[in-house]
Amino acid sequence: MRSLLLASAFFFCGILSAQFAGDLKFGIQVSPTFSGMNASDNLINRDGTNLGLKLGVLGEYYLSETYSVHTGLGFHFNTGGTLFYEDRFERVNIWQESLDGTLANVPDSIAGGLSYKYDLQFLEIPLGLTLRTREFGYIRYFVRPAVHLGILTQARGSIKNAGFINDSETFDLSKDVNSFNLSWSLGAGIEYSVSDNTALIAGLAYQAGFADLTTDKGTTVVPSGRNPREDDSKGRVNVLVITLGIMF
């Protein structure tokens, strides 16, 4: 699967080079990220931040001196976060398929008050605009809105303070995470010209998911004093990106 995706990436970049020769610039990004997860249920809270990394290539087509559209391909490593299910849950049964494949004896009833950590990796395809100022000396300022399609390539999970599994033990979580993620982002920063054809990029961006990452297959939660119900909460990832790159 990964070989097919990489082959598609090279093919896609080749098409862009042929179509927009002379007007297209390429670049690379190596951008640290800080991500966390939020849920739509008020009894499920964000609990911790994942330190990750975006690594990829960008293609930028200039519509004018100050406007351009961009796309690219890259990997977002170790994104995700931790969700804490409050102890007001009498029982929390999630990740059952993943746990059954990891442990010989999965408890029939898991009490609330535990944290479930998602460590995810996506192949990302952004599509957006870059709006630049004119050059002041060697510097330009920019604003960059975009949308992102994320394709899940790896999902690992762990549970803190569970007792029946070590805190440091991770396991495959792909059955309990949706294969695609959609998000939007808004970033701003500076572009410093090193030469006529090369510029360094630095800035900040906020990326917010608007698709539910959790599959909710076979899940059950029991709030105190209430009947069991499916855990149909929507889990979304929000990311702060320290944008670092070079365009040439």
Secondary structure by P-SEA (a helix, b strand, c coil): caaaaaaaaaaaaaaaaaaccccccccccbbbbbbbcccccccccccccccbbbbbbbbbbbcccccccbbbbbbbcccbbbbbbcccccccccaaaaaaaccccccccccccbbbbbbbbbbbbbbbbbbbccccccbbbbcccbbbbbbbcbbbbcccccccccccccccccccccccccccccbbbbbbbccccbbbbbbbbbbbbccccccccbbbbbccccccccccbbbbbbbbbccccccc
